[in-house]
Amino acid sequence: MRNHRIAVLSVSIAMGAGLPAFSDTKPPSPIVQVCLDSAGQIETAEIVETSTYPDIDAAALKVARAARFAPGPGKKDGKPSCIRFRVKFVLKDGVPVPEGS
């Protein structure tokens, strides 16, 4: 379904402390779903595939809520237009940060 495609979102966002450190080179990358109104404004944002780390999931939601979307079809049959995407994290000094930060 077109509304449930998965894409990689790469944005810069200032991240606070508190994210777990990883010795691994590939930190978890949760999948977020955002539902939009016809103006492209986010109505809801939720984790649909968890990283299993609450701080990583919270950071992914912060990234999703900071994203901007073009106006689109909005609600169809009373339901908002929703998309899913993976928020990829990379390691910087052993700490996961959103890719592109």
Helices and strands as residue ranges (DSSP letters): G 2-4, E 8-9, E 31-36, E 42-49, H 54-66, E 81-87, E 89-92, E 95-98
